[in-house]
Each structure stands twice: as structure tokens, then as C-alpha cells.
Amino acid sequence: MRKAVPVLLLLLVAACSVSRPEPDATGEEIYTQLCANCHAADLSGALGPPLGPESNSSVQPDAFLEISIKQGRGRMPSFSSALDDAQLGRLVAYIREVQSG
């Protein structure tokens, strides 16, 4: 079992990789590239918690999402080196759009 833990951690990091999206990427493109592997394409959750309409994040202020994305939260890595402020804004706007249905 002890040997499985490092392997699982490596798989988690690989699944939630941090790469820079194109500067003009839409919020949806950024979500697909950086978030969907862990939070699912439809925001229903997978390795990471759900982000969709009925999720805890849907009732949190935008600042909560922004800080979580920039600094990381729990097992989630920081995306501060992958996103500039404009990209972060487009990503949060996309998440809010999906949450509102």
C-alpha cells in the first residue's frame, strides 16, 4: 500500500497539470484546458469537487473562486503562474455562466 501512495499522487498531479492557455483563450477554453480533468467537462466533479449549479462554489463570492484558482485549495494546485488577471476573470465568468444555467 505504501508504494501505491506516491503513484497515486503522481497520477493526481498529471491529471491536474498546469500549462499556460493562449493569452486570448475564452473562459470555456481555459476551463477545458486547466480544470476539466479534475472537475469534469460539465463541472459535475471528479477528482475535484463539483463546480456546477448546485455546488458549494455556486454560492461563494467570485473572490473565493479567484483565490482558490490563484493559490490552490487542498489537493488543487495553484494556477497563479498559468493565468493572468484577464484570463482568471474569463474563467470565473465562464464558471458563473454554467452555474446560472
DSSP file (Angstrom, degrees, kcal/mol; ACC not computed):
  #  RESIDUE AA STRUCTURE BP1 BP2  ACC     N-H-->O    O-->H-N    N-H-->O    O-->H-N    TCO  KAPPA ALPHA  PHI   PSI    X-CA   Y-CA   Z-CA
    1    1 A M    >>        0   0    0      0, 0.0     4,-1.1     0, 0.0     3,-0.7   0.000 360.0 360.0 360.0 -38.3    0.0    0.0    0.0
    2    2 A R  T 34  +     0   0    0      1,-0.3     3,-0.2     2,-0.2     0, 0.0   0.830 360.0  52.8 -62.2 -31.7    2.8    2.4    0.8
    3    3 A K  T 3> S+     0   0    0      1,-0.2     4,-1.0     2,-0.2    -1,-0.3   0.769 102.8  59.4 -73.8 -24.6    4.2    2.1   -2.7
    4    4 A A  H <> S+     0   0    0     -3,-0.7     4,-2.7     1,-0.2    -1,-0.2   0.810  92.4  67.4 -74.0 -29.7    0.7    3.0   -4.2
    5    5 A V  H  X S+     0   0    0     -4,-1.1     4,-2.4     1,-0.2     5,-0.2   0.940 101.2  44.8 -61.0 -50.7    0.6    6.4   -2.5
    6    6 A P  H  > S+     0   0    0      0, 0.0     4,-2.3     0, 0.0    -1,-0.2   0.894 113.9  51.5 -61.0 -36.6    3.4    8.0   -4.5
    7    7 A V  H  X S+     0   0    0     -4,-1.0     4,-2.2     2,-0.2    -2,-0.2   0.920 110.3  48.4 -64.8 -43.0    2.0    6.6   -7.7
    8    8 A L  H  X S+     0   0    0     -4,-2.7     4,-2.3     1,-0.2    -1,-0.2   0.891 110.6  51.4 -64.4 -39.4   -1.5    7.9   -6.9
    9    9 A L  H  X S+     0   0    0     -4,-2.4     4,-2.4     2,-0.2    -1,-0.2   0.905 109.5  50.0 -64.3 -40.8    0.0   11.4   -6.1
   10   10 A L  H  X S+     0   0    0     -4,-2.3     4,-2.5     1,-0.2    -2,-0.2   0.904 110.7  49.7 -63.3 -41.1    1.8   11.4   -9.4
   11   11 A L  H  X S+     0   0    0     -4,-2.2     4,-2.5     2,-0.2    -2,-0.2   0.898 110.1  51.2 -64.6 -39.8   -1.3   10.4  -11.3
   12   12 A L  H  X S+     0   0    0     -4,-2.3     4,-1.7     2,-0.2    -2,-0.2   0.930 111.6  46.6 -62.7 -46.1   -3.2   13.2   -9.5
   13   13 A V  H  < S+     0   0    0     -4,-2.4    -2,-0.2     1,-0.2    -1,-0.2   0.903 113.4  49.1 -63.9 -41.2   -0.6   15.8  -10.4
   14   14 A A  H >< S+     0   0    0     -4,-2.5     3,-0.8     1,-0.2    -1,-0.2   0.895 110.1  51.2 -65.4 -39.2   -0.6   14.6  -14.0
   15   15 A A  H 3< S+     0   0    0     -4,-2.5     2,-0.3     1,-0.3    -1,-0.2   0.825 116.0  41.7 -67.2 -30.6   -4.4   14.7  -14.3
   16   16 A C  T 3< S+     0   0    0     -4,-1.7    -1,-0.3    -5,-0.2    -2,-0.1  -0.448  87.2 169.6-113.1  56.3   -4.4   18.3  -13.0
   17   17 A S    <   -     0   0    0     -3,-0.8     2,-0.7    -2,-0.3    20,-0.1  -0.287  30.7-132.3 -73.5 154.8   -1.5   19.6  -14.9
   18   18 A V        +     0   0    0     -5,-0.1     2,-0.3     2,-0.0    -1,-0.1  -0.921  39.0 151.4-111.5 110.4   -0.6   23.3  -15.0
   19   19 A S        -     0   0    0     -2,-0.7    63,-0.1    14,-0.0    14,-0.0  -0.963  47.9-102.3-134.2 154.6    0.1   24.7  -18.5
   20   20 A R        -     0   0    0     -2,-0.3    63,-0.1    61,-0.1    62,-0.1  -0.621  31.5-143.0 -81.8 124.2   -0.4   28.2  -19.8
   21   21 A P        -     0   0    0      0, 0.0     9,-0.1     0, 0.0    66,-0.1  -0.342  40.5 -77.6 -73.1 165.8   -3.5   28.7  -22.0
   22   22 A E    >   -     0   0    0      1,-0.1     3,-2.0     2,-0.1     8,-0.0  -0.342  44.9-114.9 -59.8 145.8   -3.3   31.1  -25.0
   23   23 A P  T 3  S+     0   0    0      0, 0.0    -1,-0.1     0, 0.0    61,-0.1   0.821 115.7  40.8 -55.4 -34.1   -3.5   34.7  -23.9
   24   24 A D  T 3  S+     0   0    0     63,-0.0    -2,-0.1     2,-0.0     0, 0.0   0.186  84.4 139.9-101.7  17.1   -6.8   35.3  -25.7
   25   25 A A    <   -     0   0    0     -3,-2.0    65,-0.1     1,-0.1     2,-0.0  -0.283  53.2-118.0 -60.9 143.4   -8.4   31.9  -24.7
   26   26 A T     >  -     0   0    0      1,-0.1     4,-2.5    64,-0.0     5,-0.2  -0.292  26.8-105.0 -73.5 166.2  -12.0   32.1  -23.7
   27   27 A G  H  > S+     0   0    0      1,-0.2     4,-2.7     2,-0.2     5,-0.2   0.893 123.6  51.4 -58.8 -40.3  -13.2   31.1  -20.3
   28   28 A E  H  > S+     0   0    0      2,-0.2     4,-2.7     1,-0.2    -1,-0.2   0.913 109.6  49.2 -64.5 -42.4  -14.5   27.8  -21.6
   29   29 A E  H  > S+     0   0    0      2,-0.2     4,-2.3     1,-0.2    -2,-0.2   0.906 112.3  48.3 -63.5 -41.0  -11.2   27.1  -23.4
   30   30 A I  H  X>S+     0   0    0     -4,-2.5     4,-3.0     2,-0.2     5,-0.5   0.931 112.1  49.2 -64.0 -45.3   -9.3   27.8  -20.1
   31   31 A Y  I  X>S+     0   0    0     -4,-2.7     4,-2.4     1,-0.2     5,-2.3   0.934 111.7  48.8 -59.1 -47.0  -11.7   25.6  -18.1
   32   32 A T  I  <5S+     0   0    0     -4,-2.7     5,-0.3     3,-0.2    -1,-0.2   0.903 117.2  41.9 -60.2 -42.3  -11.3   22.8  -20.6
   33   33 A Q  I  <5S+     0   0    0     -4,-2.3    -2,-0.2    -5,-0.2    -1,-0.2   0.902 131.4  18.3 -73.5 -42.6   -7.5   23.0  -20.6
   34   34 A L  I  <5S+     0   0    0     -4,-3.0    -3,-0.2    -5,-0.2    -2,-0.2   0.736 131.9  27.2-104.9 -25.7   -6.9   23.5  -16.9
   35   35 A C  I >X<S+     0   0    0     -4,-2.4     4,-2.8    -5,-0.5     3,-1.2   0.770  95.9  75.9-114.2 -33.0  -10.0   22.4  -14.9
   36   36 A A  H 3><S+     0   0    0     -5,-2.3     4,-1.8     1,-0.3     5,-0.2   0.794  87.6  64.4 -61.4 -31.9  -12.0   19.8  -16.7
   37   37 A N  H 34 S+     0   0    0     -5,-0.3    10,-0.4     1,-0.2    -1,-0.3   0.866 119.9  23.0 -59.2 -34.9   -9.6   16.9  -15.9
   38   38 A C  H <4 S+     0   0    0     -3,-1.2    10,-3.4     8,-0.1     8,-0.9   0.759 133.9  35.2-102.4 -30.7  -10.3   17.3  -12.2
   39   39 A H  H  < S-     0   0    0     -4,-2.8     6,-2.5     6,-0.2    12,-0.3   0.402 110.6-112.0-107.3   1.6  -13.7   19.0  -12.1
   40   40 A A    ><  -     0   0    0     -4,-1.8     3,-1.9    -5,-0.3    -3,-0.1   0.387  26.5 -90.7  77.3 148.6  -15.3   17.3  -15.2
   41   41 A A  T 3  S+     0   0    0      1,-0.3    -1,-0.1    -5,-0.2    -5,-0.1   0.815 129.6  45.1 -59.3 -32.6  -16.2   18.9  -18.5
   42   42 A D  T 3  S-     0   0    0     -6,-0.1    -1,-0.3     3,-0.1    -2,-0.1   0.230 116.1-112.4 -97.6  14.2  -19.7   19.6  -17.3
   43   43 A L  S <  S+     0   0    0     -3,-1.9     8,-2.7     9,-0.1     9,-1.7   0.655  80.9 128.1  66.0  18.8  -18.5   20.9  -13.8
   44   44 A S  S    S-     0   0    0      6,-0.2    -4,-0.2     7,-0.2    -1,-0.1   0.590  70.1-111.3 -82.1 -10.1  -20.1   17.9  -12.1
   45   45 A G        +     0   0    0     -6,-2.5    -6,-0.2     4,-0.3    -1,-0.2   0.097  45.0 169.3  96.2 150.9  -16.9   16.9  -10.3
   46   46 A A  S    S-     0   0    0      2,-2.2    -7,-0.2    -8,-0.9    -8,-0.1  -0.203  83.3  -5.3-154.9-106.2  -14.4   14.1  -10.5
   47   47 A L  S    S+     0   0    0    -10,-0.4    -8,-0.2    -9,-0.2    -9,-0.1   0.886 138.9  48.1 -65.8 -38.1  -11.1   14.2   -8.6
   48   48 A G  S    S-     0   0    0    -10,-3.4    -2,-2.2   -13,-0.1     3,-0.1  -0.556 106.1 -87.6 -96.1 165.7  -12.0   17.7   -7.7
   49   49 A P        -     0   0    0      0, 0.0    -4,-0.3     0, 0.0    -1,-0.1  -0.224  52.6 -86.0 -69.5 161.8  -15.4   18.8   -6.2
   50   50 A P        -     0   0    0      0, 0.0     7,-0.5     0, 0.0     6,-0.2  -0.343  33.7-173.5 -64.6 149.6  -18.3   19.8   -8.4
   51   51 A L        +     0   0    0     -8,-2.7    -7,-0.2   -12,-0.3    48,-0.1   0.288  47.3 112.0-122.6   3.5  -18.5   23.4   -9.6
   52   52 A G  S >  S-     0   0    0     -9,-1.7     3,-1.8     2,-0.1     6,-0.3   0.184  86.9 -67.9 -74.1-167.5  -21.9   23.3  -11.2
   53   53 A P  T 3  S+     0   0    0      0, 0.0    46,-0.1     0, 0.0    -1,-0.1   0.782 130.8  41.0 -56.4 -36.5  -25.2   25.0  -10.3
   54   54 A E  T 3  S+     0   0    0      4,-0.0     2,-0.1     3,-0.0    -2,-0.1   0.288  94.5 112.3 -97.2  10.5  -25.9   23.0   -7.2
   55   55 A S  S X  S-     0   0    0     -3,-1.8     3,-0.8     1,-0.1     4,-0.4  -0.334  79.7-113.8 -84.0 163.8  -22.4   23.1   -5.9
   56   56 A N  G >  S+     0   0    0      1,-0.2     3,-1.4    -6,-0.2     4,-0.4   0.861 115.5  61.3 -59.9 -37.2  -20.9   24.9   -2.8
   57   57 A S  G >  S+     0   0    0     -7,-0.5     3,-1.0     1,-0.3    -1,-0.2   0.765  90.2  68.8 -65.4 -23.3  -18.9   27.1   -5.2
   58   58 A S  G <  S+     0   0    0     -3,-0.8    -1,-0.3    -6,-0.3    -2,-0.2   0.729 103.2  43.5 -69.1 -19.9  -22.1   28.4   -6.8
   59   59 A V  G <  S+     0   0    0     -3,-1.4    -1,-0.2    -4,-0.4    -2,-0.2   0.408  96.6  95.2-103.5   0.8  -23.0   30.3   -3.5
   60   60 A Q  S <  S-     0   0    0     -3,-1.0     5,-0.0    -4,-0.4     2,-0.0  -0.582  83.1-102.8 -87.8 153.6  -19.5   31.6   -2.9
   61   61 A P    >>  -     0   0    0      0, 0.0     4,-1.2     0, 0.0     3,-1.2  -0.326  32.9-107.1 -70.2 159.3  -18.4   35.1   -4.0
   62   62 A D  H 3> S+     0   0    0      1,-0.3     4,-2.8     2,-0.2     5,-0.2   0.857 119.3  63.8 -53.9 -36.6  -16.2   35.5   -7.0
   63   63 A A  H 3> S+     0   0    0      1,-0.2     4,-2.7     2,-0.2    -1,-0.3   0.850  97.5  56.2 -59.0 -34.8  -13.3   36.3   -4.8
   64   64 A F  H <> S+     0   0    0     -3,-1.2     4,-2.4     2,-0.2    -1,-0.2   0.937 110.7  43.5 -62.0 -46.9  -13.5   32.8   -3.3
   65   65 A L  H  X S+     0   0    0     -4,-1.2     4,-2.7     2,-0.2     5,-0.2   0.928 113.8  51.2 -64.1 -44.7  -13.1   31.3   -6.8
   66   66 A E  H  X S+     0   0    0     -4,-2.8     4,-2.6     1,-0.2     5,-0.2   0.922 113.1  44.0 -60.2 -46.0  -10.3   33.7   -7.7
   67   67 A I  H  X S+     0   0    0     -4,-2.7     4,-3.0     2,-0.2     5,-0.5   0.907 113.4  51.7 -66.6 -41.6   -8.3   33.0   -4.6
   68   68 A S  H  X S+     0   0    0     -4,-2.4     4,-1.7    -5,-0.2    -2,-0.2   0.911 114.1  43.5 -60.7 -42.8   -8.9   29.2   -4.9
   69   69 A I  H  < S+     0   0    0     -4,-2.7    10,-2.3     2,-0.2    -2,-0.2   0.923 118.8  43.0 -70.2 -44.6   -7.7   29.2   -8.5
   70   70 A K  H  < S+     0   0    0     -4,-2.6    10,-1.2    -5,-0.2    -2,-0.2   0.927 129.4  24.2 -67.3 -45.8   -4.7   31.5   -7.9
   71   71 A Q  H  < S-     0   0    0     -4,-3.0     7,-0.3    -5,-0.2    -3,-0.2   0.638 104.1-124.8 -98.7 -16.5   -3.5   29.9   -4.6
   72   72 A G     <  -     0   0    0     -4,-1.7     2,-0.3    -5,-0.5    -1,-0.2  -0.114  15.7-129.0  86.5 165.2   -4.8   26.4   -4.9
   73   73 A R  B >   -A   76   0A   0      3,-0.8     3,-2.5     4,-0.1     2,-0.2  -0.911  59.6 -38.5-156.4 124.1   -7.0   24.7   -2.3
   74   74 A G  T 3  S-     0   0    0     -2,-0.3     0, 0.0     1,-0.3     0, 0.0  -0.411 133.3  -7.5  60.4-122.5   -6.5   21.3   -0.7
   75   75 A R  T 3  S+     0   0    0     -2,-0.2    -1,-0.3    -3,-0.1   -27,-0.0   0.581 112.8 106.4 -80.2 -10.6   -5.2   19.0   -3.4
   76   76 A M  B <   -A   73   0A   0     -3,-2.5    -3,-0.8     1,-0.1   -63,-0.0  -0.529  68.8-131.2 -75.2 130.6   -5.8   21.6   -6.1
   77   77 A P        -     0   0    0      0, 0.0     2,-0.3     0, 0.0    -5,-0.3  -0.308  26.1 -96.5 -75.2 164.1   -2.6   23.2   -7.4
   78   78 A S        -     0   0    0     -7,-0.3    -8,-0.2    -6,-0.1    -7,-0.2  -0.592  26.8-167.9 -75.6 139.6   -2.0   27.0   -7.7
   79   79 A F    >>  +     0   0    0    -10,-2.3     4,-1.5    -2,-0.3     3,-0.9   0.114  55.3 112.4-112.6  19.1   -2.7   28.4  -11.2
   80   80 A S  T 34 S+     0   0    0    -10,-1.2    -1,-0.1     1,-0.3   -10,-0.1   0.818  80.3  46.9 -63.5 -30.8   -1.1   31.8  -10.5
   81   81 A S  T 34 S+     0   0    0      1,-0.2    -1,-0.3    -3,-0.2    -2,-0.1   0.606 113.9  48.8 -85.8 -10.1    1.7   31.1  -12.9
   82   82 A A  T <4 S+     0   0    0     -3,-0.9     2,-0.4     1,-0.1    -2,-0.2   0.665 109.2  49.7-100.4 -19.8   -0.6   29.9  -15.6
   83   83 A L     <  -     0   0    0     -4,-1.5     2,-0.2   -63,-0.1    -1,-0.1  -0.956  62.0-151.3-127.9 138.0   -3.2   32.6  -15.7
   84   84 A D     >  -     0   0    0     -2,-0.4     4,-2.5   -61,-0.1     5,-0.2  -0.467  44.7 -93.7 -91.0 176.6   -3.1   36.4  -15.9
   85   85 A D  H  > S+     0   0    0      1,-0.2     4,-2.3     2,-0.2     5,-0.1   0.866 124.8  51.5 -61.9 -38.2   -5.9   38.5  -14.3
   86   86 A A  H  > S+     0   0    0      2,-0.2     4,-2.2     1,-0.2    -1,-0.2   0.916 111.7  46.8 -65.8 -42.6   -7.8   38.8  -17.6
   87   87 A Q  H  > S+     0   0    0      2,-0.2     4,-2.5     1,-0.2    -2,-0.2   0.912 111.2  52.1 -64.6 -42.2   -7.8   35.0  -18.1
   88   88 A L  H  X S+     0   0    0     -4,-2.5     4,-2.5     1,-0.2     5,-0.2   0.912 109.2  50.5 -59.7 -43.2   -8.8   34.4  -14.5
   89   89 A G  H  X S+     0   0    0     -4,-2.3     4,-2.4     1,-0.2    -1,-0.2   0.904 110.8  48.1 -61.8 -42.4  -11.7   36.8  -14.9
   90   90 A R  H  X S+     0   0    0     -4,-2.2     4,-2.1     2,-0.2    -2,-0.2   0.876 111.5  51.1 -66.6 -36.8  -12.8   35.0  -18.1
   91   91 A L  H  X S+     0   0    0     -4,-2.5     4,-2.4     2,-0.2    -2,-0.2   0.944 111.8  45.2 -65.5 -47.9  -12.6   31.6  -16.3
   92   92 A V  H  X S+     0   0    0     -4,-2.5     4,-2.6     1,-0.2    -2,-0.2   0.904 112.1  53.0 -62.9 -41.1  -14.6   32.8  -13.3
   93   93 A A  H  X S+     0   0    0     -4,-2.4     4,-2.2    -5,-0.2    -1,-0.2   0.895 109.2  49.6 -61.1 -39.7  -17.2   34.3  -15.7
   94   94 A Y  H  X S+     0   0    0     -4,-2.1     4,-2.4     2,-0.2     5,-0.2   0.931 110.3  49.4 -64.7 -45.7  -17.5   31.0  -17.6
   95   95 A I  H  X S+     0   0    0     -4,-2.4     4,-2.4     1,-0.2    -2,-0.2   0.927 112.5  48.3 -59.6 -44.3  -18.0   29.1  -14.3
   96   96 A R  H  X S+     0   0    0     -4,-2.6     4,-1.9     2,-0.2    -1,-0.2   0.877 108.7  54.5 -63.5 -37.8  -20.7   31.5  -13.3
   97   97 A E  H  X S+     0   0    0     -4,-2.2     4,-0.6     2,-0.2    -2,-0.2   0.930 111.3  44.1 -61.2 -46.1  -22.3   31.3  -16.7
   98   98 A V  H >< S+     0   0    0     -4,-2.4     3,-0.9     1,-0.2    -2,-0.2   0.898 111.4  54.4 -66.1 -40.4  -22.6   27.5  -16.4
   99   99 A Q  H 3< S+     0   0    0     -4,-2.4    -1,-0.2     1,-0.2    -2,-0.2   0.843 105.9  52.4 -62.8 -33.3  -23.8   27.7  -12.8
  100  100 A S  H 3<        0   0    0     -4,-1.9    -1,-0.2    -5,-0.2    -2,-0.2   0.600 360.0 360.0 -81.4  -9.4  -26.6   30.0  -13.8
  101  101 A G    <<        0   0    0     -3,-0.9    -3,-0.2    -4,-0.6    -2,-0.1   0.472 360.0 360.0  80.7 360.0  -27.8   27.6  -16.4
